[in-house]
Amino acid sequence: MKIVIINYGAGNIQSIKFAIQRLGYEAILSNDPEEIKAADKIIFPGVGEASSAMHKLRDSGLDRLIPKLEQPVLGICLGMQLMCNYTEEGNTEGLGIFDVSVVRFDNQVKVPQIGWNQIESLASPLFDGILENEHIYLVHSYYAPVTKDTVAKTHYGITYSTALQKDNFYGTQFHPEKSSVVGEKILKNFLKL
Amino acid sequence: MLTKRIIPCLDIKNGRTVKGVNFVDLRDAGDPVELADAYSKAGADELVFLDISATEERRKTLAALVLKVAEKVNIPFTVGGGISSIEDVDVLLQNGADKVSINSSAVKNPQLINDLVGKFGSQCITVAIDAKQIDGKWIVHLVGGKVPTELDLFDWAKEVEKRGAGEILFTSMDHDGTKDGFANEALSILSEELNIPIIASGGAGNVQHFVDTFKKGKADAALAASVFHFKEIEIKNLKKNLQDNKIPVRL
């Protein structure tokens, strides 16, 4: 199986590569459109600030490639947010895969949310064998509201989407690569799709 | 519900853990990677590595260690100690650290916080603050609490938040090493006046101290070293106790 982690200069991709390694697979890091198109599974990571990450995607032409991919694609954290229509962070237009706009938590809660929260209303093969209310690791200031593509929800002041899915596109707001055995199971489910 | 985090802190010198550690089932308790793995399996929510090396090769040794930890450990970890530039942070994050913690370098050059946040995002920049009370006022200290500054803890913490830091690790030098409990009064003021997560550090001696720092201190996370290293407190048992006290934890 050929696994590609899209490497566009946005953040900590080493951890995802290692997590895949611990599951017994090898992933390659690439920003080459041909290599990405030829992959069986694609991971679209991202940490940092949305507008500068989106700039990097545009500079490499990946903003046009990613929405056209037909194999399973998993966006993680900012990766997931950039797959949405729009994010308030840096007033940034996204890839438009998920029909929802990402907004900032209001100050009723501490921002960023950092730590382990629970996922519920699980409705995707990503969560095969995962129990409702399992804990996953999150660190973020912006969130995707609940929408028709929501396949996992979490409460933090409000109830929002911690996972989205539409056709072959999957997104998790949490970091499966940092979510202990639960995260490894979710990552494995993705690789087995 | 977002849970309260329990964070063991490992002091690192020249790539090895410093404090004597009483993990009988480990082949090499001086190996930070093995210790980190043991803590993650024991239920730690996060780890902090504090590098106290003073050698010329320290940056290289630390970067190599971070890579080895990232390869093995499936929970988040923060790296601190002697970090003073964008380049320092870049290497550590590239090698798999989730967050970095800066302390003295932020006091000496507060703009560093803005620069790091601009480049890497708030979510991975923790500012550590060491403080102790002098004539009833909480004063920020440097060099492990030896050198007082002119900064008031609460003013500095607010500035740190305004400059974009993602969280604050507050160590009370008056409580550190005493095993008499955390500085809950100061912690609760920080937690109420700021809108970013606060990690309590310094003073952990028993389970009740953790209950108190979450309830009275309103901390979002609690960090400790020796009580975990010497197995005076088992993390699983601690978390069960916290749960019995209606404090949300990941079990």
Chai-1 contact restraints between the chains, C-beta under 6 A:
chainA,res_idxA,chainB,res_idxB,connection_type,confidence,min_distance_angstrom,max_distance_angstrom,comment,restraint_id
A,N12,B,L93,contact,1.0,0.0,6.0,A-B,restraint_1
A,Q14,B,A70,contact,1.0,0.0,6.0,A-B,restraint_2
A,Q14,B,G96,contact,1.0,0.0,6.0,A-B,restraint_3
A,S15,B,A70,contact,1.0,0.0,6.0,A-B,restraint_4
A,S15,B,G96,contact,1.0,0.0,6.0,A-B,restraint_5
A,F18,B,A70,contact,1.0,0.0,6.0,A-B,restraint_6
A,F18,B,E71,contact,1.0,0.0,6.0,A-B,restraint_7
A,G48,B,G121,contact,1.0,0.0,6.0,A-B,restraint_8
A,E49,B,G121,contact,1.0,0.0,6.0,A-B,restraint_9
A,N107,B,N195,contact,1.0,0.0,6.0,A-B,restraint_10
A,K110,B,N195,contact,1.0,0.0,6.0,A-B,restraint_11
A,K110,B,I196,contact,1.0,0.0,6.0,A-B,restraint_12
A,K110,B,P197,contact,1.0,0.0,6.0,A-B,restraint_13
A,P112,B,Q123,contact,1.0,0.0,6.0,A-B,restraint_14
A,P112,B,G166,contact,1.0,0.0,6.0,A-B,restraint_15
A,I114,B,E167,contact,1.0,0.0,6.0,A-B,restraint_16
A,I114,B,P197,contact,1.0,0.0,6.0,A-B,restraint_17
A,G115,B,L2,contact,1.0,0.0,6.0,A-B,restraint_18
A,G115,B,R5,contact,1.0,0.0,6.0,A-B,restraint_19
A,W116,B,T3,contact,1.0,0.0,6.0,A-B,restraint_20
A,W116,B,D45,contact,1.0,0.0,6.0,A-B,restraint_21
A,W116,B,R250,contact,1.0,0.0,6.0,A-B,restraint_22
A,N117,B,L2,contact,1.0,0.0,6.0,A-B,restraint_23
A,H135,B,R250,contact,1.0,0.0,6.0,A-B,restraint_24
A,Y137,B,P76,contact,1.0,0.0,6.0,A-B,restraint_25
A,V139,B,Q123,contact,1.0,0.0,6.0,A-B,restraint_26
A,Y156,B,L2,contact,1.0,0.0,6.0,A-B,restraint_27
A,K178,B,P76,contact,1.0,0.0,6.0,A-B,restraint_28
A,S180,B,N74,contact,1.0,0.0,6.0,A-B,restraint_29
A,S180,B,I75,contact,1.0,0.0,6.0,A-B,restraint_30
